[in-house]
Amino acid sequence: MKYSFYVYLAVMAGVTYLIRMLPLVLVRKKIRNRYLLSFLYYIPYAVLSVMTIPAIFYATSYRLSAAVGFVTAVILSFFRQSLVKVAAFSCAATLAAELVLRYLI
């Protein structure tokens, strides 16, 4: 059992290395396919969304307060507000919703 941590760590390091190394080794030419380029362009946004959205809803005591903060952030982002303003107002909305929900429940 003691060495299982090191095995897990080695496997994770190997997988991370292979994911970064294989495209460099296997693809020698410049990619010209516009559909593949479009797919590769949107990968970082998709991965960031998949990691961030669940974390938003599990970071608070009540999912409703998380939803209030999320909706606030989406609305402010839609109107092209600055990142600092979006973060500040969504945090404030989440805090206000948490306080209200704790008072009501």
Summary of the structure (lengths in Angstrom):
residues: 105
radius of gyration: 20.7
end to end distance: 44.1
largest distance: 61.7
contacts: 225
relative contact order: 0.07
helix: 82%
strand: 0%
